[in-house]
Amino acid sequence: NNKGYVTGLQNSSRVGSITAAENRDRRIIYEALATQNKLGGNGLLEVQKAFAEVQHEKAGPGDMVQSASGDWKKKSS
């Protein structure tokens, strides 16, 4: 999503548990990066935004991506 986390686009308990586990791990990594780089109070948000941008760029054609405004769409290229 636009905050650097995984969003399950299918409503199932399995998808929910997988995305929750992945997002817990990502949060730990993001917090560690913000702390190690002494990014201050907005550090976590900066790290989340950077990772969201990278994941958006890495998404393939047809993958669902979320814009900064929160809209979901299939990536065209």
Solvent accessible surface area in square Angstrom, and as a share of the most:
residue,aa,sasa,rsa
1,N,57,0.29
2,N,37,0.19
3,K,119,0.51
4,G,1,0.01
5,Y,31,0.12
6,V,50,0.28
7,T,57,0.33
8,G,33,0.32
9,L,97,0.48
10,Q,135,0.60
11,N,163,0.83
12,S,54,0.35
13,S,104,0.67
14,R,177,0.65
15,V,38,0.22
16,G,37,0.36
17,S,67,0.43
18,I,94,0.48
19,T,20,0.12
20,A,43,0.33
21,A,40,0.31
22,E,65,0.29
23,N,35,0.18
24,R,147,0.54
25,D,78,0.40
26,R,49,0.18
27,R,105,0.38
28,I,114,0.58
29,I,91,0.46
30,Y,4,0.01
31,E,74,0.33
32,A,40,0.31
33,L,56,0.28
34,A,11,0.09
35,T,103,0.60
36,Q,133,0.59
37,N,85,0.43
38,K,180,0.76
39,L,64,0.32
40,G,61,0.58
41,G,85,0.82
42,N,97,0.50
43,G,0,0.00
44,L,38,0.19
45,L,113,0.56
46,E,91,0.41
47,V,12,0.07
48,Q,14,0.06
49,K,127,0.54
50,A,50,0.39
51,F,69,0.29
52,A,11,0.09
53,E,87,0.39
54,V,72,0.41
55,Q,68,0.30
56,H,71,0.32
57,E,131,0.59
58,K,143,0.60
59,A,21,0.16
60,G,25,0.24
61,P,105,0.66
62,G,41,0.39
63,D,67,0.35
64,M,76,0.34
65,V,11,0.06
66,Q,34,0.15
67,S,37,0.24
68,A,101,0.79
69,S,95,0.61
70,G,28,0.27
71,D,96,0.50
72,W,85,0.30
73,K,120,0.51
74,K,138,0.59
75,K,30,0.13
76,S,103,0.66
77,S,104,0.67
